[in-house]
Amino acid sequence: MIKAATLLLFFLSAGFSQSGPPPAQTPAPSAPQAKQDDVQSIDSILAATYDVISGPAGKKRDWDRFRSLFYSGARLIPVGKRPGDSDYRARVLSPDDYVERSAPFLEKEGFFERGVANKVDKFGNIAHVFSTYESRHNAADAQPFQRGINSFQLMNDGKRWWILTIMWEGETPETPIPAEYLKK
């Protein structure tokens, strides 16, 4: 009983009471304006995410468009293990961290990622999507060099959809994609 009371006091003091909404946080003032077509639905924000990171070698990506999809404080979190390591780890990135880390590779090597199946769970103004992806270096490549699952957490503020988190893990022999996440 004492543990439950302590947890309740913690959540109440942190501003997470069940009697009202959490404290307001707004998009970063410097965030670029999103294209309305990119953020009008769950499907459109997922499509915009895949579209903006994809392109042939030598093509600069529209990183302002990418940033416009994310709510203030949003995070991108790759999960996996390094070659030769047995422990799984997560790296927590801001959208700007992702751009800094990924832009050189994406723009040098060519990178095309697309969602091949989505499992959407929605309640009120929040949604979670397991989006199974395939990655290719060239759009015409017959086989992807990587598959995995992107876990999107989304929010609608009454005007548009926002990405709060994208966490992903690539498929490996030890972690094959379950059949339920390969169905359209």
Secondary structure, DSSP 8 states (H G I E B T S, - for coil): -HHHHHHHHHHHHTT--TTS--------TTS----HHHHSSHHHHHHHHHHHH-B-TT----HHHHHTTEEEEEEEEEEE--TT--S-EE--B-HHHHHHHHHHHHHHH-BEEEEEEEEEEEETTEEEEEEEEEEESSTT-SS-SEEEEEEEEEEE-SS-EEEEEEEEEE--SSS---GGGT--
